[in-house]
Amino acid sequence: MKAYVPEPDYLLAMKTLAARVEGTDKHDIQFLIKLMGLTSAEEVFSILETYYPHQQIKPATQYFVEELFEK
């Protein structure tokens, strides 16, 4: 049996695009951001747009990502 594990950037893109405010998505996304050493929302959007067309990224997703980096 073979198991394939997605790369962190692809996992981040999938989790972010499907993010639910309630649940573990926020914590998982924060973990991946830290693991990858990302420091801005723009870096996350760049990764997202590597895998998904810009028009698939909902405004709610954009706000969610931006809030993760607010201090």
C-alpha positions, -999 to +999 in steps of 0.1 A: +000+000+000+013+034-009+002+066+008+008+100-008+011+130+014+006+164-002+034+191+001+028+217+027+021+245+001-006+224-016-021+214+018-021+251+028-039+261-005-066+234-001-072+242+036-073+279+030-097+277+001-120+254+020-115+272+054-144+272+079-143+297+107-154+271+131-134+239+135-098+232+132-090+249+098-078+281+114-053+262+136-042+240+108-036+269+085-017+288+112+005+257+118+012+254+080+020+292+078+045+289+106+060+256+093+066+273+059+079+305+074+054+327+057+052+363+070+024+379+050-010+374+035+005+381+001+027+350+004-003+329+012-023+344-018+007+336-041+006+300-030-032+298-034-030+312-069-004+286-078-031+259-075-064+278-079-075+305-103-078+339-086-116+340-093-121+309-072-107+327-041-137+341-024-137+375-006-144+357+027-112+337+021-092+368+015-105+384+047-098+352+066-061+352+055-056+389+061-070+385+096-044+358+103-016+384+098-032+413+117-013+422+149 
